[in-house]
């Protein structure tokens, strides 16, 4: 996972871990675990992030599958 790229997208869209976690229906702690690779992102969470940040399929692959 490309943590820096995800965090850059968050900053560009004015998100914090708290605001993104709320949009995903997660606690901030749960999102921290996902961002730091402790637990994986679910498909539905990746879809929400893709739509929220208007990501292309290649950007999604780069962020979550690298």
C-alpha positions in Angstrom: 0.0 0.0 0.0 1.2 3.5 -0.9 0.5 5.3 2.4 2.0 8.6 1.2 -0.1 8.7 -1.9 -3.3 8.1 0.1 -2.4 10.8 2.6 -1.6 13.2 -0.3 -5.1 12.6 -1.7 -6.6 13.1 1.7 -4.8 16.5 2.1 -5.8 17.6 -1.4 -9.4 17.0 -0.5 -9.2 18.5 2.9 -9.7 15.2 4.8 -8.2 14.1 8.1 -8.2 10.5 9.4 -11.3 11.5 11.4 -13.3 12.9 8.5 -12.4 10.0 6.2 -13.1 7.4 8.9 -16.5 9.0 9.4 -17.3 8.7 5.7 -16.2 5.1 5.7 -18.3 4.3 8.9 -15.1 3.3 10.8 -13.5 4.5 14.0 -10.4 6.6 13.6 -8.4 3.8 15.2 -9.7 1.2 12.6 -8.8 3.5 9.8 -5.3 4.0 11.3 -4.9 0.2 11.3 -5.8 0.0 7.6 -3.6 2.9 6.6 -0.7 1.4 8.4 -1.2 -2.0 6.9 -2.3 -3.8 10.1 -5.6 -4.7 8.6 -6.7 -4.6 4.9 -9.2 -2.3 3.3 -12.4 -3.9 2.2 -13.6 -3.5 -1.4 -16.5 -1.3 -0.3 -14.1 1.0 1.6 -11.8 1.3 -1.5 -14.9 2.1 -3.6 -15.9 4.9 -1.2 -12.4 6.3 -1.3 -12.3 6.0 -5.1 -15.5 8.0 -5.4 -14.7 10.5 -2.7 -11.3 11.4 -4.3 -12.4 10.9 -8.0 -9.6 8.3 -8.4 -9.0 6.4 -11.6 -8.7 2.6 -11.6 -4.9 2.9 -12.0 -4.7 5.3 -9.0 -6.7 2.8 -6.9 -4.4 0.0 -7.9 -1.3 2.1 -7.2 -2.6 3.1 -3.7 -4.0 -0.2 -2.5 -2.2 -2.9 -4.5 1.4 -1.7 -4.4 
